[in-house]
């Protein structure tokens, strides 16, 4: 529990990264949606549309995503951070 609290505090206190929407990011979203559908990953579902964009943005900027949301587990190409 303490490790989770410390991780949350570090994440909350860091500066957010703003990723502009570009043609390359839109292409990354499309690729990820295709790969996720092919792998039958739930992030391809309409109910996870925003999560798909979050994952694609992290992949696009080659950054690990820090999250406790399990929908991001095993997303093709996505690195999860601690």
C-alpha angles and dihedrals in degrees: 000000000000092000090052091050092049091049091049091050092050091050094045093049096049124092112262120241115233112208114199117222107248135162089262092055092048089051089050090053091051092048092048092048090052093047092046093049090048090051092043089238114166093231087078090065118104090240088066098047094124091045089054090056092047092051093045090050092053091048091046094056093036093239130140115246116230109209143132092211108114093208086082093059112114095003105162110259096000121127117206119212131211 
